[in-house]
Each structure stands twice: as C-alpha cells, then as structure tokens.
Amino acid sequence: MLAKIPLGRFGEPIEIADAILILASSASDLISGDVLMLDGGYTAA
C-alpha cells in the first residue's frame, strides 16, 4: 500500500486533525459540498 502513495508515507493523526480544524474554522466559510481527500495523492494516481 505504501508504494502506491505518491507522498511516500502514511498520514499522521495530526494531519487529519489539522484538516478538521480548518473545516471547523471561519477559514472554510466559502467551502461547501466538496470532498477533502487526505490520502497523500493515492486517488490522484
């Protein structure tokens, strides 16, 4: 699985927490109906 991830590593829990923090803050006020992929580029390959 790791070999298929372009970033070359698995995500850390803090990286998921950071994404949640952004979505819960006013920084995401204009974001709606989107999917945030946190997979190191796996789905883009």
Secondary structure, 3 states (H helix, E strand, C coil): CHHHCCCCCCCCHHHHHHHHHHHHCHHHCCCCCCCCCCCCCHHHC
